[in-house]
Amino acid sequence: MPASSCFYIMGSPFTLSTLQQIMVQLPAMLATTVSTVLFSILIGYITHKKTGINLANCILGSTPGGMTQMVVLSEEIPTSDTTIVTFMQTIRLLSVVFIVPFLAFHALPSATGQMTAVTLTAPPDYSTTLIFAAAAIGSALAAHFLHFPTPFLLGPMLGTAALVVSGFTPPPVPSLAVIAAQLFVGIYMGVTAKPANLQNWKQLLPYSVGGGIAIVLFSLGMGYLLTYWYQIDLITAFLGTAPGGMTEMGITAINVGADISTITAYQLFRLLFMLLILPIFFKWYLVPKQPANDNV
């Protein structure tokens, strides 16, 4: 399972400090996450009405739950098309990756935090590495056996998070392993893609770009409200609510001096919500209402 290293990375930031942040700001995290989901569903519905594309495709393609997560989830919903979801999620992700850092660096006031120093890490502990590797693979198999939604994504993340909270220090993932995981995920998406289903991509493109921009601006508005709810700066609030993922937002946070702990807490809460709640909701909402032969 080469991709397990990517999902291990998602679980490794789940420290006790992150858990405390989640507990303290839980109402705000729940409110911003639910608001983002509802707004993305609205965008998906508008795209469906304007383009005539399947509602399941439009909603899964517009939801900022992470491209990999949404593509994996699309395979479990028979009325969706992985190719269309991948296309929409790719356009949405590119919009976020370009717009969010630009706003953070050039359009928003500076963060109040300090730049995070880069320190040298100790030599890897191979016994700890084996423990985390076994936990990631074992958790994936256990989640599959227990019929979890997206088990090979959710299992390694929860298994890794459990070890970190228990006191284990997660070893860094070798860069080659990360590259290999991304390579296999990319190959899989390419193999399952069906370009013939994207004949109307020119019609879909402006709605995908516009939806990505709309979600970013919506997140900026929620971040602005959070500065009144809690004593946090605007950049930290924006990066915490922005739909770009922990890795991308974490890198941006380091460069602008934002509060990484708070950002990780918000991003991780949304990720858990997307993995635990959304699959159940989407299967209930999309599958019964869409006939099996409802294609593009």
Secondary structure as GFF3:
##gff-version 3
##sequence-region A 1 296
A	DSSP	alpha_helix	4	11	.	.	.	ID=ss1
A	DSSP	alpha_helix	16	24	.	.	.	ID=ss2
A	DSSP	alpha_helix	26	51	.	.	.	ID=ss3
A	DSSP	alpha_helix	55	62	.	.	.	ID=ss4
A	DSSP	alpha_helix	67	74	.	.	.	ID=ss5
A	DSSP	alpha_helix	82	102	.	.	.	ID=ss6
A	DSSP	pi_helix	103	107	.	.	.	ID=ss7
A	DSSP	alpha_helix	126	145	.	.	.	ID=ss8
A	DSSP	alpha_helix	151	165	.	.	.	ID=ss9
A	DSSP	alpha_helix	175	192	.	.	.	ID=ss10
A	DSSP	three_ten_helix	195	198	.	.	.	ID=ss11
A	DSSP	alpha_helix	201	229	.	.	.	ID=ss12
A	DSSP	alpha_helix	234	241	.	.	.	ID=ss13
A	DSSP	alpha_helix	246	256	.	.	.	ID=ss14
A	DSSP	alpha_helix	260	276	.	.	.	ID=ss15
A	DSSP	alpha_helix	278	286	.	.	.	ID=ss16
###
